């Protein structure tokens, strides 16, 4: 019988890495583009900020997915529950930081 080796990477790892680096490239390119387009006389539309917001969410979600594969999916059965709790706390913290950053950005744009 053919058995998959235990050290073979998970099939979900490659798509998550592609998503993470694609979103990271989009985030960096959009930030560079914004710096050349924006001026005091001609600010960019707040709707354009959805591009880096969605890209940064993609980076966070793919990082969280890779963290899940590394910590929870590869854990032994007797330690899996402990890893799930730690993973859940870290995932909630990361998403909370993202929401806080997006909310503060949106509030600062609407305060003008």
N, C-alpha and C positions, 0 to 999 in steps of 0.2 A: 504494500500500500504506500502511496505517496503521502508523506506528511510535510506540512509546512514547517520550516525551522522556526524555533521560538524567537530567534533574533531578527527575523525578517520584518522590515518596517510595515506599519499599517497602511492599507490602501488609501486611507483618507489623508495621509500626511502630505502627499504630493499636491493634491488640489488645494489644500490649506496653505501650503507654502507659495503656490502660484498666486492665490488670492491675496495673501499678505503682501508679497512684493509688488504685485500689480497695484494694489491700493496705496502702498507706500510711494510708488513712483507717481501715481496720480496726485497724491497729496503734495508731494514735493514740487511737481510741475505746476500745480494750481497755485501754490504759494509763490513760486517764482513769477508766474504770469500775473498774479495780482499785484506784486510789487512793481511791475513795469506799467501796469494799466492804471493804477490808482494814483491820484494826486489830490491836493487840498481843494482844488477847484472842481474836480471831476471825480467824486468817489464812485466806487463800483456799487452796483446794485446788491442789496442784501440777499437777493435770491441766488446770486452766484456763490454765496457762502455754503450753499447746499452741497456743492462739489467736494470741498475739503471735509465737510462734516460727514458725508456718506463715506468718503475714502477713509477717514480716520476711524469710523465705526467698523469698516471692513478690516482694517488693521487690528483693531481691538478684538473683534470676533474671531478672526483667524488665529490670533495669538492665544486666545482663550481655548479654541479648539485644539491647537497644538499642545497647550498645557494639559488639557484633558487627556490626550493620547499619551503624553509622557508620564503623568502622575497617576491617573485613575485607571485607564484601560490596561496599563502594563503592570499594575499592582497585583500582588497575590490576593487570593480570596480573603484571607484572614485580616489583611490590612486595608482592603478596598473601602470599607465604610469610613475609616478615619481619613483616607485620602479624599473621599467624596466631600466630607465636611470641610476640609481645608480648601479644596478646590472651589466649593460653592462660596466660601467666604472671600477668596481671592477674586473670583469672577464677579461677584456682587460689588466688591470694592473697585475693580477696574471699570465696570460699567457705570458705577456711581461717579467716578472721576470724570468719565466721558460726558455724562449728562450734566454735571456741574460746570464743566468747561463750555459746553455748547450753550447752556442756559445763561452763563455770565456773558458770553459773547453776544448773544441775542439781546440781553438786557442792556448792555453797553451801546449797542447799535440803536436801540429804540429810545435811549435816554437823550439823544441829541435833539 
